[in-house]
Amino acid sequence: MNVMRAKLRVAGVYKREDGSEDLTFFAVAKNSAYPEDGSDENNTYAKWSPSAEFKLHCCNPALYGQFKEGEEYYVDFTPAG
């Protein structure tokens, strides 16, 4: 299997009473018109994975407050077995 890389944008950060956070990510998409030459990286990611949703309940105190709405991240998928 080939490795797959997705590019996701933080859509929401919900802080729980216990200090942990629920993080929601969506696939990147165009914010405005893409350059005609296709040079915008998000254009390439949106073409091959136009829709994605990823939710994570983060219980690692070292990561609390590290994710901000609007930030973008690469997520790599590799076989675990």
Secondary structure, DSSP 8 states (H G I E B T S, - for coil): ---EEEEEEEEEEEE-TTS-EEEEEEE---SS---TT---HHHHHHHH----EEEEEE--GGGTT---TT-EEEEEE----
